Amino acid sequence: MSKVGQQLYLSSSPHIHSGETTVKVMRAVLYSLVPACAVAVYFFGLSALLVLLLATVGCLATEAVCQRLMGQPVTIADGSAAITGVLLALNLPPTSPWWLTLLGAVIAIVIGKQVYGGLGSNPFNPALVARVVLLISFPVQMTTWSAPAPLGSGLDLVTTATPLGAWKNAVMLTGQAPVELQGGLTQYFLGNMPGCIGEVSALALLLGAAYLLYRRILTWHIPAAFVGSVVLLSGLFWLVNPAKYPSPVFHLLTGGLVLGAFYMATDMVTTPVSTRGMLVFGAGCGLLTVLIRLFGGYPEGVSFAILLMNAATPLIDRYLRPRTFGVQAGKG
């Protein structure tokens, strides 16, 4: 169907207007990310705040320039570019150089979004496209991590390895995981560990996700399938050889799993529209994450897993289409 000469795309029926608008949804997502951003700034100081500001402003400016060049209305006020900027920043190290952050913003908007037609047309999560491109192109800058130095502590940021990176290196060198990594789970949950800006505090991310679930902007299907498949598969490896493979709780609290499961994999544009499709999508993300973490060349696999499943979304939608509303199974 069309409206005022423009094609109108609809998702799975039945269609009931919720009263939400794009601006309201984007604003709610930004609100939900405030705890994670606040914890990141607390643990990593002004360097994390600078990355957040540069990524957000960079995405807003790039989107405005792209839309001007293409003769389209400038729609940065809808909040979508701002969310891309914040999510990009949360996927970067807290000491990322300014040029790397701005380059990531340009990649996210131009290559990850506008080249496909803008909001609602991109097949891949723009922030993850930028993260992966930067990771492959600038591995040193993208894998240089700092130990937390809480504001007011007087400590300087010191380069160190992430828990996942330390585990990966130890397994490659000795064949066994360091025992001490399994003992800091409470600190990992609170956010006192090295990592990307948005990977450090599962608690802060879960608080934001709870708000989105309460607002019914986020549904449980993809996060539950994502987390559940990670727990199941990683738990099997852990039971077989706990000296080599980390526990499911370690997998959940370290790296970008919580950020990916609740904020990146749930992108409305790049995920299936049916309930069954969402469950398959989430499970696929979880399985790929564990396989990449355990057997891949990178200690983290969330970004790659989500992008691979983004590519599979059209097939999932095709083969797991919901039944036509009002039609019984087995009947035309």
VOTI-735722 format. One record per residue (C-alpha): x negated, y, z. Coordinates in steps of 0.25 Angstrom, whole numbers, plus 2048, in hexadecimal, padded with zeros to 3 digits. Layout:
! VOTI-735722
+-----+-----+-----+
:   u :   v :   w :
+-----+-----+-----+
:   X :   Y :   Z :
...
+-----+-----+-----+
END
This chain:
! VOTI-735722
+-----+-----+-----+
:   u :   v :   w :
+-----+-----+-----+
: 800 : 800 : 800 :
: 7FB : 80E : 7FE :
: 7FD : 81C : 805 :
: 7FB : 829 : 7FE :
: 7F2 : 822 : 7F3 :
: 7E9 : 81B : 7FD :
: 7E9 : 80C : 800 :
: 7EE : 809 : 80E :
: 7E7 : 7FD : 814 :
: 7EF : 7F5 : 81F :
: 7EB : 7EA : 828 :
: 7F2 : 7DD : 82C :
: 801 : 7DE : 82E :
: 80A : 7E1 : 835 :
: 807 : 7EF : 836 :
: 80B : 7F7 : 843 :
: 806 : 805 : 845 :
: 7FF : 806 : 852 :
: 7FF : 815 : 853 :
: 7EF : 815 : 852 :
: 7E8 : 81D : 848 :
: 7DA : 81C : 843 :
: 7D5 : 828 : 84B :
: 7DC : 822 : 858 :
: 7D5 : 815 : 856 :
: 7C7 : 81B : 853 :
: 7C9 : 824 : 85F :
: 7CC : 818 : 868 :
: 7C0 : 810 : 863 :
: 7B7 : 81C : 866 :
: 7BD : 81D : 874 :
: 7BA : 80E : 876 :
: 7AB : 810 : 872 :
: 7A9 : 81B : 87D :
: 7A5 : 811 : 888 :
: 79B : 80A : 87F :
: 795 : 817 : 87B :
: 794 : 81C : 889 :
: 78D : 810 : 88E :
: 783 : 810 : 882 :
: 780 : 81F : 886 :
: 77F : 81B : 894 :
: 775 : 810 : 892 :
: 76D : 816 : 886 :
: 76E : 825 : 888 :
: 76F : 830 : 87E :
: 768 : 828 : 873 :
: 775 : 81F : 873 :
: 77E : 82C : 873 :
: 776 : 832 : 867 :
: 778 : 825 : 85F :
: 787 : 825 : 862 :
: 788 : 834 : 85E :
: 77F : 833 : 851 :
: 786 : 826 : 84C :
: 794 : 82C : 84E :
: 791 : 83A : 848 :
: 789 : 833 : 83D :
: 795 : 82A : 839 :
: 79F : 836 : 83A :
: 796 : 83F : 831 :
: 793 : 834 : 827 :
: 7A2 : 831 : 826 :
: 7A6 : 83F : 824 :
: 79B : 841 : 819 :
: 79F : 834 : 812 :
: 7AE : 838 : 812 :
: 7AA : 846 : 80C :
: 7A2 : 840 : 801 :
: 7AD : 837 : 7FD :
: 7B7 : 842 : 7FD :
: 7BF : 83B : 809 :
: 7C5 : 842 : 815 :
: 7BB : 842 : 821 :
: 7C2 : 839 : 82B :
: 7B7 : 839 : 836 :
: 7C1 : 83D : 840 :
: 7C8 : 82F : 840 :
: 7BD : 82A : 849 :
: 7B9 : 81E : 840 :
: 7AB : 824 : 83D :
: 7A9 : 828 : 84B :
: 7AB : 819 : 84F :
: 7A2 : 814 : 845 :
: 797 : 81E : 84A :
: 799 : 819 : 859 :
: 799 : 80A : 855 :
: 78D : 80C : 84D :
: 786 : 813 : 859 :
: 78A : 808 : 862 :
: 783 : 7FE : 858 :
: 776 : 806 : 859 :
: 76B : 805 : 863 :
: 76B : 811 : 86C :
: 75E : 816 : 867 :
: 761 : 816 : 859 :
: 75A : 821 : 851 :
: 763 : 82D : 84C :
: 761 : 829 : 83D :
: 764 : 81B : 83F :
: 771 : 81F : 846 :
: 775 : 829 : 83B :
: 771 : 81F : 830 :
: 77A : 815 : 837 :
: 786 : 81F : 837 :
: 784 : 821 : 828 :
: 784 : 812 : 825 :
: 790 : 80F : 82E :
: 799 : 81A : 827 :
: 793 : 819 : 818 :
: 790 : 80B : 816 :
: 799 : 805 : 821 :
: 7A6 : 80D : 81F :
: 7A7 : 818 : 814 :
: 7A1 : 810 : 809 :
: 7AD : 807 : 80A :
: 7B7 : 812 : 80B :
: 7B7 : 817 : 819 :
: 7C0 : 813 : 825 :
: 7C8 : 806 : 823 :
: 7C0 : 801 : 817 :
: 7B2 : 7FD : 81D :
: 7B1 : 7EE : 81D :
: 7A5 : 7EE : 827 :
: 7A4 : 7F5 : 835 :
: 79C : 802 : 831 :
: 795 : 803 : 83E :
: 790 : 7F5 : 83D :
: 78C : 7F7 : 82E :
: 783 : 802 : 833 :
: 77D : 7FA : 83F :
: 77A : 7EE : 836 :
: 774 : 7F7 : 82B :
: 76B : 7FE : 835 :
: 767 : 7F1 : 83C :
: 762 : 7EB : 82F :
: 75C : 7F8 : 82A :
: 755 : 7FD : 838 :
: 754 : 7F1 : 841 :
: 749 : 7F7 : 84A :
: 752 : 803 : 84D :
: 75F : 7FB : 84E :
: 758 : 7F1 : 858 :
: 751 : 7FA : 861 :
: 758 : 7F9 : 86E :
: 757 : 801 : 87B :
: 759 : 7FD : 889 :
: 764 : 804 : 890 :
: 760 : 811 : 898 :
: 76D : 816 : 89F :
: 76F : 825 : 8A0 :
: 769 : 82B : 8AC :
: 75F : 81F : 8AE :
: 753 : 827 : 8A9 :
: 74F : 81B : 8A1 :
: 74B : 81B : 893 :
: 750 : 812 : 888 :
: 746 : 806 : 886 :
: 746 : 7FE : 87A :
: 74A : 7EF : 87D :
: 752 : 7E4 : 877 :
: 761 : 7E1 : 877 :
: 766 : 7D5 : 87F :
: 769 : 7CE : 872 :
: 75C : 7D2 : 86C :
: 754 : 7CD : 878 :
: 75C : 7C0 : 877 :
: 759 : 7BE : 868 :
: 74A : 7C1 : 86A :
: 749 : 7B7 : 875 :
: 750 : 7AC : 86E :
: 747 : 7AE : 862 :
: 73A : 7AE : 86A :
: 73D : 7A4 : 875 :
: 74A : 79D : 870 :
: 751 : 7A1 : 87D :
: 759 : 7AD : 882 :
: 754 : 7B5 : 88E :
: 75B : 7B2 : 89A :
: 75B : 7C0 : 89F :
: 764 : 7C5 : 893 :
: 76F : 7BC : 899 :
: 76F : 7C3 : 8A6 :
: 772 : 7D1 : 8A2 :
: 780 : 7CF : 89E :
: 786 : 7D9 : 8A7 :
: 77D : 7E4 : 8A3 :
: 780 : 7E0 : 894 :
: 78F : 7E2 : 897 :
: 78D : 7F0 : 89D :
: 783 : 7F4 : 892 :
: 776 : 7F4 : 899 :
: 76E : 7EE : 88D :
: 767 : 7F2 : 880 :
: 76E : 7F2 : 873 :
: 776 : 7FB : 86A :
: 77E : 806 : 870 :
: 78B : 7FF : 86F :
: 786 : 7F1 : 873 :
: 782 : 7F4 : 881 :
: 78F : 7F4 : 889 :
: 799 : 7E9 : 887 :
: 7A1 : 7EF : 892 :
: 7A2 : 7FD : 88C :
: 7A6 : 7F7 : 87E :
: 7B1 : 7EE : 885 :
: 7B7 : 7FA : 88C :
: 7B9 : 801 : 87F :
: 7BE : 7F4 : 878 :
: 7C8 : 7F3 : 883 :
: 7CD : 801 : 880 :
: 7CF : 7FD : 871 :
: 7D6 : 7F0 : 875 :
: 7DF : 7F8 : 87E :
: 7E2 : 802 : 873 :
: 7E5 : 7F6 : 869 :
: 7DA : 7FC : 860 :
: 7D2 : 7EF : 862 :
: 7D8 : 7E1 : 862 :
: 7D1 : 7D5 : 869 :
: 7D0 : 7CC : 85D :
: 7C2 : 7CF : 857 :
: 7BB : 7D2 : 864 :
: 7C1 : 7C5 : 86B :
: 7BD : 7BD : 85F :
: 7AF : 7C4 : 85E :
: 7AC : 7C2 : 86C :
: 7B2 : 7B4 : 86D :
: 7AA : 7AF : 862 :
: 79D : 7B4 : 867 :
: 7A0 : 7AE : 875 :
: 7A4 : 7A1 : 86F :
: 798 : 79F : 865 :
: 78D : 7A5 : 86E :
: 792 : 79D : 87A :
: 790 : 790 : 872 :
: 782 : 794 : 86F :
: 780 : 798 : 87E :
: 785 : 78B : 883 :
: 77C : 783 : 87A :
: 76F : 78B : 87D :
: 771 : 796 : 888 :
: 762 : 798 : 888 :
: 762 : 79D : 87A :
: 76F : 7A2 : 877 :
: 775 : 7AE : 880 :
: 783 : 7AC : 887 :
: 790 : 7B2 : 881 :
: 790 : 7BD : 88B :
: 782 : 7C1 : 886 :
: 787 : 7C2 : 878 :
: 793 : 7CA : 87C :
: 78C : 7D4 : 885 :
: 780 : 7D7 : 87C :
: 77F : 7DD : 86E :
: 78B : 7E3 : 867 :
: 795 : 7D8 : 869 :
: 79F : 7E0 : 871 :
: 79D : 7EC : 868 :
: 79F : 7E4 : 85C :
: 7AA : 7DB : 860 :
: 7B3 : 7E7 : 865 :
: 7AF : 7F3 : 85D :
: 7A8 : 7EE : 850 :
: 7AF : 7E1 : 84C :
: 7BD : 7E7 : 84F :
: 7BC : 7F2 : 844 :
: 7CA : 7F2 : 83E :
: 7C5 : 7F5 : 830 :
: 7BB : 7E9 : 82F :
: 7C2 : 7DE : 836 :
: 7CD : 7D5 : 832 :
: 7DC : 7D9 : 834 :
: 7E2 : 7CC : 839 :
: 7E1 : 7C7 : 847 :
: 7DB : 7BA : 842 :
: 7D1 : 7C1 : 839 :
: 7CD : 7C9 : 845 :
: 7CA : 7BD : 84D :
: 7C2 : 7B6 : 842 :
: 7BB : 7C3 : 840 :
: 7B7 : 7C5 : 84F :
: 7B3 : 7B6 : 850 :
: 7AA : 7B7 : 843 :
: 7A3 : 7C4 : 849 :
: 7A0 : 7BC : 856 :
: 79B : 7B0 : 84F :
: 792 : 7B8 : 846 :
: 78D : 7C0 : 852 :
: 788 : 7B4 : 85A :
: 782 : 7AD : 84E :
: 77A : 7BA : 84A :
: 776 : 7BC : 858 :
: 771 : 7AE : 85B :
: 76B : 7AA : 84D :
: 76A : 7B7 : 845 :
: 75E : 7C1 : 844 :
: 765 : 7CC : 84C :
: 768 : 7CA : 85B :
: 776 : 7D1 : 858 :
: 780 : 7CD : 84E :
: 78D : 7D5 : 851 :
: 78B : 7DF : 846 :
: 788 : 7D5 : 83B :
: 793 : 7CC : 840 :
: 79E : 7D7 : 83F :
: 799 : 7DB : 832 :
: 799 : 7CD : 82C :
: 7A7 : 7CB : 831 :
: 7AB : 7D9 : 82C :
: 7A7 : 7D3 : 81E :
: 7B0 : 7C7 : 821 :
: 7BC : 7CF : 825 :
: 7C3 : 7CF : 817 :
: 7C2 : 7C0 : 816 :
: 7C8 : 7BF : 824 :
: 7D3 : 7C8 : 821 :
: 7D6 : 7C0 : 814 :
: 7D6 : 7B2 : 81A :
: 7DC : 7B6 : 828 :
: 7E7 : 7BF : 823 :
: 7F3 : 7BF : 82C :
: 800 : 7BA : 828 :
: 80A : 7C3 : 822 :
: 813 : 7C9 : 82D :
: 820 : 7C2 : 82E :
: 81B : 7B6 : 825 :
: 81A : 7A8 : 82C :
: 80E : 79F : 82B :
: 80F : 796 : 81E :
: 819 : 79F : 817 :
: 817 : 7A9 : 80D :
+-----+-----+-----+
END
